[in-house]
Amino acid sequence: MNKIAFMFHNFKAKHCMSATSALKVGDRELAKFIVTIKNSRDRAKISRIESSPIPYVCNEQFASDVQEMFLKTERIYEKIRTRNKLLIEIYNRELSEQKMTDNRSAQTVSFSI
């Protein structure tokens, strides 16, 4: 990564809370922290959307409102899934590095998730 890309990703990680940029810069702890914060924020959004009442007219729900609510929550769930994939990638890197250091010291360690 050249100097300009490093500065860009460093700025994006710290000021825009981008977990991918934090990972590219090499700050895994910041990336995990950002993912945790964004996932909790999005889960709060989902619970707020799901708890909001859908208007009834003559005991019938508006189908468009139900579909809109479903699409909103589905978009948020997709963001959470993407962030969780990034989090798994971070943990897998840490585990592989841990295995490499343990192999160098001639110790066998087994990891289970």
KAHUHU-V387790 format. One record per run of one state. SS is the DSSP state (~ for helix, > for strand, _ for the rest). FROM is the first residue (numbers start at 0). TO is the last residue. If there is no record, write none. Layout:
ss=SS from=FROM to=TO
ss=SS from=FROM to=TO
This chain:
ss=_ from=0 to=1
ss=~ from=2 to=14
ss=_ from=15 to=17
ss=~ from=18 to=24
ss=_ from=25 to=26
ss=~ from=27 to=50
ss=_ from=51 to=54
ss=> from=55 to=56
ss=_ from=57 to=58
ss=> from=59 to=60
ss=_ from=61 to=61
ss=~ from=62 to=103
ss=_ from=104 to=112
